[in-house]
Amino acid sequence: MSYASELQWLYGLSARGIRLELDRMRGGLTHRGNPQRGLAVVHVAGTNGKGSVSSFCERMLRAAGYRTGIFTSPHLHRFVERFKVNGRPLSEAEVTRRLADQRRDAENMPPLTFFEHSALLAMEAFRDHGCEVVVLEVGLGGRLDATNVIEDPAVSVVTRIAFDHMNILGDTLSAIAKEKAGIFKSGRPAVVGARDAEPRRVLLEVARRKKTAPWVIGREFDGAPTPRGARIRVADDERDLRLGLAGAYQAENAAIAVAAMHRLRADGWTIDDDAIATGLAKTTWPGRLELRRVPDGPDGPRPRFLFDCAHNPDGCLALAAHLRAMRTGATAMPLTSSTLSTPERASRPTGGAGDSPSKRRTVLLFGALADKEHEPMLACFDDVVDRRVYAVPDVPRALKSAEVFTAIRDGVVAKSVHEGIAKAERLAGPDGLVVVGGSIFLVQEARAHVLGLRTDPSISM
C-alpha cells in the first residue's frame, strides 16, 4: 500500500467516465454508514466562480472560529489538495489509508466513478475530523452531481452561469441553469449569483418551487470592484472590504460568499463582521490571476508569469478584462451592471496584480481541451496580448496538436507545455509578461514547471 499505488487504482476508474446520476453514490454512502449525514454544508455550484466563492466561504467560516472542511476539484498539483481541514490538505498517509480502505470495500459497493470515490473520501474525512461546517464545491452541473446527496444544506449557492460542458448540461443557458439549480433544497436558504436574465429566470423559478426564498445578486446583495478589493452591499449595509484574490470579477464572487454568510448568520451561526473582513482578505486560490516573479535563470532575468485557470469563453473574457486593466492602470469594471454606487476608477489594477501601467510585451501561452469553444476563447485576447504560443496539456481530453489554434488566431506552436514556456519566455523578454490560460490542466503543468513543484498526475475529473 502506497500513495502512488492507491492513486493508480483510483485513476484507473476514470475509464468509467463521467456518469451523472445519484443512485450509485447513495448506494455507496449507505454501505459506508452515510458519512454525509450530520454534516453542515455550504453547497456551491456554478459555471465560473464556484472555486473562488467556496474558498471565500471557507476562509470566513474559519476566521469565525469554526472547524472547516472544503472539497474542491480538480486539483492543481496534488490530489490531496481536494480535501482540506482547517485550510490544510489531508496528508498523503491519510489519503492512502482511506483510498486503500475504499478499494478493499469496492466490490461490496456500486461501481463508483473516480469523482464519486473522491467525494466519498471527502465526506468520511470531514466526519472523522469533526468538521463543524463543510464547503462542498459541485464537480459538474449540480442536479446529478455526486455532491448532491446532501439533503439538508445549511445554504445552497449558485454562482455565475455561462456556456460550458454543453454536451452534458445542455446547449442553452436555461438548460445549464436548471442543472445548477438542482442543488436547491426545499425550505433551505439559497443564494443566486447569476445576473443574466435567462439563467436567472430559471434559477428563481426552481427556487420558488422549492420555497427557498433566495437572495439574489443585484437585489438583496451586490458587489463592485474597488482599488483594494470590493464594495459589498447586503440589504442596506454597504462597506468596502479588502480581498485576497485579484481581479475585478472577484467583487461579485466575494459578494455571493458574504451573502451566504449572512444567510447562515440568520440561522444562528456566529459570523461577525470582523470574521467576514478577515476571511475575505486572507483568502488565497493558486492559479487564479496569480502573478509570480521567478528567480533569474542561467540566461539571466526571466519575465513575470500570470497563471489563470480560465477554461471557457466567460473565464477568458474575465482574464482579458484583467489584462486590459493592467495595461491601462485602471480598475477593471464588472462584466455586467451593478446596483451599487460605482467606485472611483483606480490608479492601479485591482487586487495588486500589477503596480503601474506598463508597455511590456504580453505573450499568451494558451491550450484548451478538445471539447471547448476555441474561437470565442481566443477572440477575447485580441487587443490585450502581443504574441501567442500554443501548447496542449498532457491529459486525455486534450487535442492531439496545438496547430488547430493557428487556424483561429496566428501563433507559435509548441510540441509540449515545457517547450511552450521556453518559446513564450523568449518572445516576452525579461521585462515582459507570460500569461498562461485556457485550461486548468495547462496551468497545472506550466506552473509546476516554472515554480519547480511536485505534482500528481493530471485528470480531467
C-alpha positions in Angstrom: 0.0 0.0 0.0 1.5 3.3 -1.1 0.2 6.7 -2.1 1.2 6.1 -5.7 -0.4 2.7 -5.9 -3.7 3.9 -4.4 -3.8 6.8 -6.8 -3.1 4.4 -9.7 -6.2 2.4 -8.6 -8.3 5.5 -8.3 -7.2 7.0 -11.6 -7.9 3.7 -13.3 -11.6 4.3 -12.5 -11.5 7.2 -14.9 -12.3 4.6 -17.6 -15.8 4.6 -16.2 -16.1 8.2 -17.4 -18.4 10.9 -16.1 -21.8 9.3 -15.2 -24.1 11.8 -13.7 -26.7 10.1 -11.5 -27.2 9.8 -7.7 -28.2 6.1 -7.2 -24.6 4.8 -7.2 -23.4 7.5 -4.8 -26.3 6.9 -2.5 -25.7 3.2 -2.5 -22.0 3.7 -1.7 -22.8 6.1 1.1 -25.4 3.8 2.6 -22.9 0.9 2.6 -20.3 3.1 4.3 -22.6 4.4 7.0 -23.9 7.6 5.4 -21.0 9.8 6.4 -22.7 12.8 4.8 -25.4 12.9 7.4 -24.8 15.3 10.2 -22.5 17.5 8.1 -23.4 21.2 8.0 -22.8 22.0 4.3 -22.4 25.1 2.2 -23.1 23.7 -1.2 -21.7 25.7 -4.2 -22.5 25.3 -7.9 -22.0 27.5 -10.9 -20.1 27.7 -14.2 -17.4 30.2 -13.2 -16.6 31.5 -9.7 -17.6 28.5 -7.7 -14.0 27.7 -6.6 -13.4 31.3 -5.5 -16.8 31.5 -3.7 -16.0 28.2 -2.0 -12.6 29.5 -0.9 -14.1 32.8 0.4 -16.8 30.9 2.3 -14.3 28.5 3.9 -11.9 31.2 5.0 -14.6 33.4 6.5 -16.0 30.4 8.4 -12.5 29.6 9.7 -12.0 33.2 10.7 -15.2 32.9 12.7 -13.7 30.1 14.7 -15.4 27.1 13.1 -13.5 23.9 12.3 -13.9 23.7 8.5 -13.7 21.2 5.7 -13.6 22.0 2.0 -13.8 19.7 -1.0 -12.9 21.2 -4.5 -11.9 19.7 -7.9 -9.9 19.2 -9.9 -6.6 19.6 -8.1 -4.0 22.0 -9.3 -0.9 19.9 -8.4 -1.5 17.3 -5.7 -4.6 15.1 -5.3 -4.6 15.8 -1.6 -5.4 19.5 -2.4 -9.0 18.4 -3.0 -9.6 17.8 0.7 -8.7 20.4 3.3 -9.5 20.6 7.0 -9.0 24.0 8.6 -7.2 25.1 5.5 -4.6 22.2 5.4 -4.7 19.4 2.9 -5.1 15.9 4.2 -1.8 14.1 4.5 -0.6 11.6 1.9 -0.7 8.9 4.6 -4.3 9.6 5.5 -5.4 9.7 1.8 -3.5 6.5 1.1 -5.2 4.8 4.1 -8.7 6.0 3.1 -8.3 5.0 -0.6 -6.9 1.6 0.3 -10.0 1.0 2.6 -12.3 2.0 -0.2 -10.5 -0.2 -2.7 -10.9 -3.2 -0.4 -14.6 -2.4 0.0 -15.3 -1.6 -3.6 -16.7 -5.0 -4.6 -19.4 -4.5 -1.9 -20.5 -1.2 -3.3 -22.0 0.0 -6.6 -19.3 0.7 -9.3 -18.4 4.3 -8.2 -16.5 6.6 -10.6 -13.3 8.4 -9.9 -15.2 11.5 -8.7 -17.7 9.6 -6.6 -14.9 7.8 -4.7 -13.2 11.2 -4.2 -16.4 12.7 -2.8 -17.0 9.7 -0.6 -13.4 10.2 0.8 -14.1 13.8 1.5 -17.3 13.2 3.4 -15.8 10.4 5.5 -12.7 12.5 6.3 -14.8 15.6 7.3 -17.0 13.5 9.5 -14.0 11.8 11.2 -12.1 15.1 11.7 -15.2 16.6 13.4 -15.6 19.5 10.9 -18.3 21.8 12.2 -19.1 23.2 8.7 -18.1 21.9 5.3 -17.9 23.7 1.9 -18.7 21.3 -1.0 -17.9 22.5 -4.5 -20.0 20.8 -7.1 -18.0 18.8 -9.6 -20.2 19.1 -12.7 -23.7 20.5 -13.1 -25.5 20.1 -9.8 -28.7 18.2 -10.0 -27.0 14.8 -10.7 -23.5 15.6 -9.3 -22.2 13.2 -6.6 -22.1 16.0 -4.0 -25.9 16.5 -4.4 -26.6 13.7 -1.9 -26.7 16.4 0.7 -30.3 16.5 1.7 -30.4 19.4 4.2 -27.6 22.0 3.3 -27.1 25.0 5.5 -27.2 27.1 2.4 -27.1 26.4 -1.4 -25.2 28.8 -3.6 -25.2 29.2 -7.4 -22.6 31.5 -8.9 -22.3 32.9 -12.5 -23.9 30.8 -15.3 -22.2 30.6 -18.7 -21.7 28.1 -21.5 -19.5 25.1 -20.6 -19.9 21.3 -20.8 -22.8 21.8 -23.2 -22.5 18.2 -24.4 -23.5 17.1 -20.9 -25.5 20.0 -19.4 -27.3 21.4 -22.4 -26.7 24.0 -25.1 -28.7 26.8 -23.7 -28.2 28.9 -20.6 -31.6 27.9 -19.4 -30.8 24.2 -19.6 -27.4 24.8 -17.8 -29.1 26.9 -15.1 -31.7 24.2 -14.5 -29.0 21.6 -13.8 -27.2 24.0 -11.4 -30.4 24.8 -9.6 -30.8 21.1 -8.8 -28.8 21.7 -5.6 -31.6 23.9 -4.1 -33.4 22.0 -1.4 -36.9 22.5 -0.2 -37.2 25.2 2.5 -33.4 25.7 2.8 -31.7 29.1 2.2 -30.3 29.8 -1.3 -28.1 32.5 -2.8 -28.2 33.3 -6.5 -25.2 35.0 -8.1 -26.4 35.0 -11.8 -27.2 38.4 -13.3 -28.1 37.4 -16.9 -31.8 37.3 -17.4 -32.2 33.9 -19.0 -30.4 31.7 -16.4 -31.6 34.0 -13.6 -35.2 33.4 -14.5 -34.7 29.6 -14.4 -32.9 29.7 -11.1 -35.6 31.8 -9.5 -38.3 29.6 -10.8 -36.7 26.5 -9.3 -36.1 28.3 -6.1 -39.7 29.4 -5.9 -40.9 25.9 -6.4 -38.7 24.6 -3.6 -39.7 27.5 -1.3 -36.1 28.6 -0.7 -36.7 32.4 -0.5 -33.5 33.1 -2.4 -31.2 36.1 -2.0 -30.3 37.4 -5.5 -27.4 39.5 -6.6 -28.4 43.0 -7.6 -31.4 42.7 -5.2 -30.7 41.6 -1.7 -26.9 42.0 -2.1 -24.3 43.2 -4.6 -20.6 43.7 -5.2 -18.4 46.0 -7.3 -14.6 46.3 -7.5 -12.6 49.0 -5.7 -8.9 49.7 -5.9 -8.2 47.5 -2.9 -10.9 44.9 -3.2 -14.7 45.2 -3.3 -17.6 47.4 -2.2 -20.2 44.9 -0.9 -23.8 45.6 -0.1 -26.1 43.3 1.9 -29.5 44.8 2.4 -28.9 48.4 3.5 -25.3 47.8 4.7 -22.6 48.8 2.3 -18.9 48.7 3.0 -15.5 48.5 1.4 -13.6 45.3 2.0 -10.2 44.0 1.0 -9.9 40.8 -1.0 -7.1 38.3 -1.0 -7.9 37.3 -4.6 -7.1 39.6 -7.6 -9.5 40.5 -10.4 -12.4 42.8 -10.7 -14.8 39.9 -11.1 -13.9 38.7 -7.6 -16.0 41.5 -6.2 -19.1 39.6 -7.3 -17.7 36.3 -6.0 -17.0 37.9 -2.7 -20.5 39.4 -2.5 -22.0 36.0 -3.2 -19.9 34.4 -0.4 -20.8 37.2 2.0 -24.5 36.8 1.2 -24.1 33.1 2.1 -22.5 34.0 5.4 -25.5 36.3 6.2 -27.9 33.5 5.4 -26.0 31.4 7.9 -26.0 34.2 10.4 -29.8 34.4 10.1 -30.0 30.7 11.0 -28.0 31.3 14.2 -24.4 30.9 13.1 -21.9 33.2 14.8 -20.1 35.0 11.9 -19.4 38.6 12.8 -18.3 41.4 10.5 -14.6 41.1 11.6 -14.6 37.4 10.6 -16.1 38.3 7.2 -13.5 41.1 6.7 -10.6 38.9 7.8 -11.7 35.9 5.8 -12.0 37.8 2.6 -8.6 39.5 3.0 -6.8 36.2 3.7 -8.4 34.0 1.0 -5.9 32.5 -1.4 -6.6 30.4 -4.5 -3.5 29.4 -6.6 -3.8 29.7 -10.3 -6.5 32.4 -10.3 -5.0 35.6 -11.6 -1.8 34.6 -9.8 1.1 36.9 -10.7 4.5 35.4 -9.9 8.0 36.7 -10.3 10.5 33.8 -10.7 14.2 33.7 -10.0 16.7 34.5 -12.7 17.6 31.6 -15.0 21.0 30.6 -16.4 20.5 33.1 -19.2 19.6 36.0 -16.9 16.3 37.6 -15.8 13.0 35.9 -16.7 9.6 37.5 -17.4 6.8 37.6 -14.9 4.1 34.9 -15.1 0.4 35.3 -14.7 -1.4 32.0 -14.2 -5.2 31.9 -14.6 -7.4 28.8 -14.9 -9.7 30.4 -17.4 -11.2 27.4 -19.3 -14.2 28.7 -21.2 -15.2 31.9 -23.0 -16.6 33.6 -19.9 -13.4 32.9 -17.9 -11.3 34.1 -20.8 -13.3 37.3 -21.0 -12.6 38.0 -17.3 -8.9 37.3 -17.8 -8.8 39.6 -20.8 -10.5 42.3 -18.8 -7.9 42.0 -16.1 -5.0 42.2 -18.6 -6.6 45.3 -20.1 -6.8 46.9 -16.6 -3.1 46.0 -16.0 -2.2 47.8 -19.3 -4.2 50.9 -18.6 -3.7 51.1 -14.9 -7.4 51.3 -14.2 -9.7 49.1 -12.2 -11.5 46.6 -14.5 -15.2 47.2 -14.3 -17.7 44.3 -13.7 -18.8 42.3 -16.8 -22.4 43.3 -16.0 -24.2 46.3 -14.4 -24.3 46.7 -10.7 -26.8 48.3 -8.4 -24.1 49.7 -6.2 -22.8 53.2 -6.4 -19.8 53.0 -8.8 -16.4 53.3 -7.0 -14.0 55.8 -8.4 -11.6 54.3 -11.0 -8.3 53.4 -9.5 -4.8 54.5 -10.4 -3.6 50.9 -10.4 -5.1 47.4 -11.2 -7.5 45.8 -8.8 -6.1 43.1 -6.4 -2.4 44.0 -6.6 -1.7 42.0 -9.8 0.3 45.0 -11.1 1.7 48.1 -9.7 1.5 50.6 -12.7 0.6 50.8 -16.3 3.2 49.0 -18.5 4.2 48.8 -22.1 5.9 45.4 -21.6 5.3 42.7 -24.2 2.5 40.4 -23.2 2.6 36.8 -24.5 -0.2 34.4 -24.1 0.6 30.7 -23.6 -2.7 29.1 -24.5 -4.0 25.5 -24.6 -7.7 24.4 -24.3 -9.2 20.9 -24.2 -10.8 19.4 -27.3 -14.4 20.0 -26.2 -14.1 23.7 -25.5 -15.1 26.7 -27.7 -11.8 27.7 -29.0 -12.7 30.6 -31.3 -14.6 32.7 -28.7 -11.9 31.9 -26.1 -9.1 33.1 -28.3 -11.1 36.2 -29.6 -11.1 37.5 -26.0 -7.4 38.3 -26.2 -7.3 40.2 -29.5 -6.5 43.6 -28.0 -4.6 42.6 -24.9 -1.7 40.3 -26.0 1.1 40.9 -28.3 2.0 37.3 -29.3 0.5 33.9 -28.8 2.1 30.5 -28.2 0.0 27.3 -28.3 0.5 24.1 -26.5 -1.7 21.2 -25.3 -1.6 19.8 -21.8 -0.9 16.1 -21.2 -4.4 14.9 -20.5 -6.7 12.5 -22.5 -9.2 15.3 -23.3 -6.6 17.5 -24.9 -6.1 18.0 -28.7 -3.5 15.9 -30.4 -1.8 19.1 -31.7 -2.0 22.7 -30.9 -1.9 23.6 -34.6 -5.7 23.8 -34.6 -5.5 27.1 -32.8 -3.4 28.7 -35.5 -6.4 28.4 -37.9 -8.3 30.7 -35.5 -5.5 33.2 -34.5 -1.9 33.4 -35.6 0.6 32.0 -33.1 3.6 29.8 -32.5 3.0 26.1 -32.0 4.9 24.2 -29.3 5.2 20.4 -29.1 4.9 20.4 -25.3 4.0 22.7 -22.5 7.6 22.9 -21.5 8.6 23.9 -25.0 5.7 26.4 -24.9 7.1 28.0 -21.8 10.5 28.4 -23.3 9.1 30.0 -26.5 6.8 32.3 -24.6 9.7 33.5 -22.4 11.8 34.3 -25.4 9.0 36.2 -27.1 8.2 38.2 -23.9 11.7 39.1 -22.9 12.9 39.7 -19.4 10.7 42.7 -18.9 7.6 41.1 -20.4 4.7 39.1 -19.1 3.7 35.5 -19.9 0.0 34.8 -19.4 -0.8 31.1 -19.0 -4.5 30.3 -19.5 -7.1 28.3 -21.5 -7.2 25.2 -19.2 -6.6 24.4 -15.6 -4.5 21.5 -16.9 -2.3 23.8 -18.9 -1.8 25.9 -15.8 -1.2 22.9 -13.7 1.7 21.7 -16.0 3.2 25.1 -16.7 3.0 26.4 -13.1 4.7 23.2 -11.7 7.5 23.5 -14.3 8.1 27.3 -13.7 7.9 27.1 -9.9 9.6 23.6 -9.6 6.7 22.0 -7.8 6.0 18.3 -7.2 2.8 17.1 -8.9 0.5 14.2 -9.1 -0.9 13.0 -12.4 -3.5 15.3 -14.1 -7.0 14.1 -14.5 -9.9 16.0 -16.0 -12.4 15.0 -13.4 
